[in-house]
Amino acid sequence: MTKHLPDSVTAAARRSFVFAVASLAIALAGTLVVPAAHAQALPEFADLAERVGPAVVNIRTTERRAARSDGSPEMDEDMLEFFRRFGLPIPNQPSPRGPRSQQPDGEPQQRGVGSGFIFGADGYVMTNAHVIDGADEVFVTLADKREFKARVIGADRRSDVALVKVEATGLPTVRIGDVNRLRVGEWVIAIGSPFGLENTVTAGIVSAKARDTGEFLPLIQTDVAINPGNSGGPLINMRGEVVGINSQIYSRSGGYMGISFAIPIDEATRVADQLKTTGRVSRGRIGVSIDQVTKEVAESIGLGKPTGALVRSVEAGGPAEKAGVEAGDIITRFDGKTVEKSGDLPRIVGGVKPGSKATVQVFRRGAYKDLGVVVAEVEPDRARRTAEAETRPQATAATLGIGVSDLSEAQKRELKIKNGVRVEVAEGAAARAGLREGDVILSLDNTEITSAKQFESVVTKLDKARAVTALVRRGDTVNFLIIRPAR
């Protein structure tokens, strides 16, 4: 016997059922629509790669030097394993079928591989200074496989920007973006030649802006995969504009570990424009040694918050001293720009044209004071490299690997020493011993060093097969280093 429910109950049940079905339909519709919306929001890199890729180049450098006795290049095991694992030809390796022979001295040998990008249709290519540093020849390979021998227009070590030119016209170029519009979390891509693999595209996001890594410029931090060979290639935003030059990575292994850095394109363009016009970069200086302002110091002197740059010392006779800047001052503004941290000051001063007059605001004994300073010029890289070549004792090139320059009287007074020479180049045996650029050599083989010329004279009299003891000053400390010539 079938039991019937009252009509009122049946009607209520029908309404509940209809409402439940409608609610379920709406919910299902929502779950179907949301993923579709997200799918449309996912970045599309293929069009960017096609549009920008033709303007990205591979840069190959060579140098003329004697080959190793086995004829093979200096390549570590990790790099060799990479080429073996992927079945790639190992650069400059001798044939396994025949004996290894000594290559003639002076033959061009591949020195390195990097990347770059064309920003002038008439053949101007931007890259990193370290990509071409020390190269005798530079070759640029386009995406269409055409190769050109490039002419170096100029390189700036402080910003790590270089400009080279190939003799060609009508080349594809990149578009320059606005770094100020770049946002943390924004998608970016890199195109370059990691390990020599041309036109490789990697992607990631902007991790931080204006990252102070101790370099002259504030860098863009990303998580884009950057490896050896990517250096000099472009960092590109989702509008297809170049916003940086991939320059370096943070790594404990030598390979990518999730943190990479790029030079902001606005800074790089300013450098490139100067290199194009004069072949060098002119920067300002005022002659101060600075440090960070700690929270404790800021509170104790009434500054409030830790901001500005603490002046630790003032160069005798320099622009800052003439302007009245004193040790212990805290520089809070320069040329109308706020100095938030000590690293800001050299970048702000460096951007001021030498010879210009600027206003420097200092915090001194509880009060702010404005001083007028005439900005001097930082020694140009080209002049510095020329000085290095002139002062470097040629007799040490194959044995000690040291290049030195004379100290100025001001530097001697600052270091409180009477004699010594500044190390400008430390390579080979000197580098292995721990000697660095900027060290001061006080004595060599128990002979006091008074000048670069006398240093060269002492070196020429050394037994080149015997280890040499150098008394070296670094900062406020001295130490003895044993330099053992290569055998």
Secondary structure, DSSP 8 states (H G I E B T S, - for coil): ------HHHHHHHHHHHHHHHHHHHHHHHHHHHHHHHHHHHS---HHHHHHHGGGEEEEEEEEE----TTS-----HHHHHHHHHTT---TT---TTS------TT-EEEEEEEEEEEEETTTEEEE-HHHHTT-SEEEEE-TTS-EEEEEEEEEETTTTEEEEE-S--S----EE--GGG--TT-EEEEEE-GGG-TTEEEEEEEEEEEE--SSSS-EEEE-S---TT-TT-EEEETTSEEEEEEEEE--SSSS--S-EEEEEHHHHHHHHHHHHHHSS---EE--EEEE---HHHHHHHT--SS-SEEEEEE-TTSHHHHHT--TT-EEEEETTEE--STTHHHHHHHTS-TT-EEEEEEEETTEEEEEEEE-EE---HHHHHHHHHHHS-GGGTTTT-EEEEE--HHHHHHHT-SS-EEEEEE-THHHHHT--TT-EEEEETTEE---HHHHHHHHHTS-TTS-EEEEEEETTEEEEEEE----
